[in-house]
Amino acid sequence: MIVGAAAVELLIHGSQSLKAKRGVVRSISQRVRNRFNVSVAEVGGQGTWQRAVLGISAAGAEAVLVRRVLERSVEFIEDLHLAEVLSADFEIIALPYEAGEPAWALGDEDEAPTDEEGEA
């Protein structure tokens, strides 16, 4: 299983209040969610009028596809022209998971289930 995350720093020109900024951030977040089926949250800049950091995450079976979804999400935000993208950082993580196998069966004994006496 591949998990990808992007941190996207935005500058919202013309915003004169937190309420105006929240409206822009909410609009961008909802459009990105609907278009790319990713998770989006404001993860930074909550107290500022013109800056925001959005966290975007996606999961999939192939790293190339997950990264492509995140990159296209950032390009889409730029194309909306609601805010300027100042920076975008990406992180792709491969988790040891195979379909049908619980995580503890892949060799991590710390995750193995135990009975009431504490034995594996």
Number of C-alpha atoms within 10 A of each C-alpha: 14 19 18 21 21 22 22 22 22 23 18 20 13 11 18 12 12 15 11 15 23 17 12 16 22 15 12 19 20 14 17 20 15 10 10 14 13 18 16 21 16 18 14 16 14 14 10 13 19 20 21 25 22 20 20 24 22 20 20 15 12 12 16 11 15 19 23 12 20 25 16 13 22 19 12 16 20 15 12 11 11 16 23 16 19 13 12 16 12 15 12 18 12 14 10 11 14 12 7 6 9 11 16 13 13 13 10 10 11 8 12 14 12 9 7 7 6 7 8 10
